[in-house]
Amino acid sequence: MRERYPVKSVVRRLLTVVACGAVAVAPLSGCQLSDPPPRRSGLWVNPNGPAARHVRAREEEGKNGARNNDAELIRRIAQQPVAEWLGPQPPRERVRLITESAARTGTTPVLVAYNIPHRDCGGHSAGGAANGASYRGWIEQIALGIGDREAIVVLEPDAVAQVVDRCVPRRAVGPRLALLRDAVAAFAALPRVRVYLDAGNAGWITNPARLMAPLLKSGIEQADGFSLNVANFQRTGRTKAYGHRLSRAVGGAHFVIDTSRNGNGPLRRGGAARHEPRTEKAWCNPPGRALGHPPSTRTGDRLVDAYLWIKRPGESDGTCNGGPPAGRWWPEYALGLARNAHGPGHH
């Protein structure tokens, strides 16, 4: 592990700044950033994210009781910090605006780099850079956009676990891990950046020892740790136990947990493997899910740096279970997540 930038000085100062383009694949034309006032908690809430826009729209529609009720539920999402996803569009200017906005308010942005070639193995979030050279250039653009400002980067959700579950063709495994290693090195070289290499979730690669070799080949020793449960629903307790086992396998790495939608745990219908078509409903817009533990660095666990809302609650996993395309804001699903939440500490 490289020398760690002190976690309490960074992760407590998360950001949710503007992100015109709700998700990684959203267009960025006309995107503007605004600076809401800082909060004493050190967390920063995106004032222009899809949940916040939804709340404002409902409030502007008047005094209709049902609409106001909806607004109050969605506010449970709008008031929390979430990560900003970076997709294939040229990211440098957007990242610069985000990190500058954060710096002006004394906060730290959480960014998700999601553009690896053959992304999502051709699934609902298919796409990514055309080739390795394009990807390296894209990572360089993010690094240039960050510069000497603070940022937390979650690197390529699913990319390592997809190697282990063999949806990545054998000929592409080595190049993918090399791209991840180069990306980790690029972010690790920045003076005020923490980078977490994604490692899937506890319901996918159930034996974490299988992740050890690809994580090591992907440069985990240069990273600040790994991320777990991104866009998934595994309960926090199970994820912590899984993370501890994986941490021991890769030299004591710290980790962060996505708690954005794990309040009711995963849907149990014949398993929860991330990419098995027969269990798709278990991970893709499953019904009855709930918001999980709010973002916090007070985890009570020395290895868990933070609970983060990495997946934007209320954005679709894909065109499954009645959802719109991956990354689109889906008000009905957002309302369900908020309605089913059991309180601020529920996980």
N, C-alpha and C positions, 0 to 999 in steps of 0.2 A: 504494500500500500504506500502511496506517496504520502508525504506529510499532510495531515488533514487541516484544512482551513477551519477554525473553530466553529463547530456546528451551531452553538447557541447564538453566535453573532450573525449567522446567515439564515438558517432555516426558520428561525422565529420571525424573520423579516421577509415573509413571502410576499408575492405580488399577485394581485389580479388586476391587470391594467386593461386598457381597451384592447380589443381584438376585433376589429371589424371583420369579417370573415369568421364565422363561428368555429370552423374546424380546420384541420390540416389541409383539406382539399377545397376550401372555400376561396373564391377570388378575392384579391386584395385591392383591386382598383377602387379609388376613392376612400381608402381607409384613413381614418384620422384618430389620433390619440388625444384624450383629455386627462386632466389631472384632478381627480377628486381629492378632498383633504385627507391627510394621514390619520390613522386610527391609533389610539393608545396601545392597542393589543399588538401592534407591529405587523399585523396581517393587512394585506391590501385587497380590496374587493373591486372587481371590474365593474365600473359604472355603466358600461356600454355593451356588456355581453348579452347573449340571447335571453337569459332569464331576466335581467334588468330591463331590457326592452319590452319583454312580455308584461312585466309588472306595470311599466309606465303606460303601455297601451291599454291595459285593463282599467287603470285609474282614469285615463282620459275618456273612457267610454261612458263615464257617469256613475251614478249612484246605484246601479243595479246590484242587488245583494249577492247574487250568485257570482257575478264577475268580480266583486270585491273579495269574496271568499277565495276565488282562484288566485287573485293577486297576493293575498296573504300567504297562501301555500307556496307559490312560486318564489316569494320573497325569502323563504328558507334556503333556497338555492342562490338567489341573487345576492344575498348578503355575505356569502362565503367566498374565500379566495379559491380560484381554480387555475389550472395550468393553461398555458397558451401553446397550441399545437402548430408546428411549422411543417408545411407540406411542400410540394414541388415548386411553387412559385418562388422567384428570386427573393430570398429572405433577408438580405442584408439591411435594407432600409427599414423594414418592419421591426427587425430585432433592435436596430439602433433606436428607433422611436420608443419601443417598449422599455429598453434598459435606461435610456435617458429619462423617461417619465418616472421610472422607479427610482433612479438616483436622486431626482429632484425631491422626492418625497421620503427618502431614507428607507426604501423598501427593496426587496430582491425579487426579480421575476423568476417564475418557474416555467421553463420552456421544454417542450417535447419535440425532439428531432425524430421525424417519421417520414423517411423518404428512401429507405434502403432499396436497392434493385430487387425486383420480384417481391414487392411488399405484400404481406398477408397471403403469400403463396397463391395469389390469384383469387382470393376470397372477396368478401364484401368491401374491403378497403384496398382492393388491388391497385397497383400503380407503382410509384417510386421512380427513382432515377433510372435513366436508360442504360447506364453502364457505370463501371467503377470510376472512371475519370470524371464523369458528370457528378457522381456522388461526392467525391473528394472536393470538387469545386464548390458544391453546395454547402458542405461542412465548413469550408474556408469562409464562405460568405457569412455564415452564422457567427463564426469566431470573430470576423472583422466587425460585424454588427455589434457584438458585445464589447469588444475592446478591453479597456481596463475597468469596466463596470462590473457590478455583481450580477450573478445569475446562477440558478440551479438548472441543470440540464438532465432530463430523463431521456436516455438514448435508446431509440428504436424498440418500442414495445413489440414483443413477440419474436424479434429477430433471432435470438439465441435459442429459445425454446423450439422454434420451427426447425432448427438444425437437428435438435435431438429427436423430435417426432418424425423426422425424415420427409417432411413435405418439401424441403429444399433439395433439389437434385444433387446427387453426390458431387458432380463436377463443379457445382456452385458453392459448396460448403467452404472450402479453403478461401476463395475470394471474398465471401461474405465476412468471415471472421477477420480477415485482414483489413477489410474496410472498417469494421467496428473498432479494431485496434487502433487504426489511424485516427478515427474520430475521437476515441477516448484520449489519445495523445494530444490532439489539437485542443481539446477543451481543458485537459489537465495543464497545458502550458500557459493558459490564461491565469493571471494572478488572483482573480477574485471569483472564480467559477468552481462550483461543485458539480461533478458529473456522476450519475447513477446509471449503470448499464442494466437494461431490463432483463429479468430472469423468469418471466412467465408468472404462473400462479400455482398454488398448492393442489389444485384439482386437475392439472394438466400433466406435467412431468412429475408424477407422484414420488419418485425417488430422486431427491435433489442431487445425489452423488453423480447422476448422469449429466448434470449441468456443469460439473466441475471443469472438465477438460475444455469444452467450448468457451466457458467464461474466461479461463486462463489464457486461451489463445486469442480471446477478444480484448485482452488488456485490462482485466479487472484489477490487477495489481497497481495500475496507474490511476484507477478511478477512486472515487470516494466511497463506493459501495455499489449496491444493486437495488433495483426497484422490483416490487412484487404486486400482483393482483391488479395491474393496470387494465381498466375497462372490464374487470371481472367482479365476481360476487362472493368470493370465499371469505368466511368470517375472519375477523381480525385475530382472534385467539389461535385459530388453526394456522393462519399465515405467519404469525410470530414464531410458532413452533417450527414451521417449515423453514423460515428464514434463519433461525438459529442453527438448524442442521446444515443448511447451505453455507452459512457463514463459516462454520468449522471446516468445511471442505475447501474453502478458498482463502484461508489465512486470516479469519477473523473480521471479514468485511462488515461494515455497517449496512443498513438498508432502510428504505422508506416503503410505506404501504399505501396503496390507493384504497381509501375507505369511502369513495364517493357514492357507491351503490350497494354496499355489503350489509346493510342494516338487518335484512332478513336472511342473509346467506344466499347460497345458490339454489336454483330450482333443481329438484331431484327428479329426473325422468330418465332413468337408465344410464346415469353417469353424467359427468360434466367435462369431458375432454374437449379442449378448445376447438379442435378442428375435425371432429368426427361428424359427418353429416347426420348420422342417426341421432345425435344428441344436440343438434344445432340450437334447439329451443332452450337448452340449459344455459347458453351463454349469449344468445343473440336476442336482445329485447325480451327477456323472459318476463312474464307477468308477475305481479305481486311482490316485486322487489322494493327496497326502501333505502333512503339515504342512510349512510353510516356515520361513524364518528366524525365530527367536524375537523377540519385541518388544525393540527396542533403539533408542537414539538414536545409537549408534556406527555410522553408515552409511557413513562414508568419503566422503560426498558433501555438499558445502556447501549444495545445494538440497534435499536429502532430510532433513527434520527427524527422521523416525523410521520404523522398521518397526513397524507395529502389528498386532495381531490384532483387527481390527474386526468381521469376521464370527466368530461363535462356532464354532470347529471342532467338528463333531459335531452341529450343528443343521441340520435339513433345509432345502433350498432350495424344497421344495414337493412335491406329490404326483406325482412323476415318478421314473422309475428305481427304483420300489419304496419311495419315501420317504413319511413321514408329512406332514401339512400343514406349510407353511412355518414355520420357527422352532421346531418341536418337536425335542426331544433324540432322537437316533437312535443308540443305542449301537453298532450294527453298523458304521455309517459312521464313527463316531469311532474305533473300533478299527482300521479300515482306514487312516485318515489317520495314526494313530500308528504302526502297523506298517510303513507304507511310508516313513516318515521316515528320512532317511539320516544324521541326526546334528544337533547343535545349530546348526551353521552352514549347513545345507543350504538352498540356494535357487536 
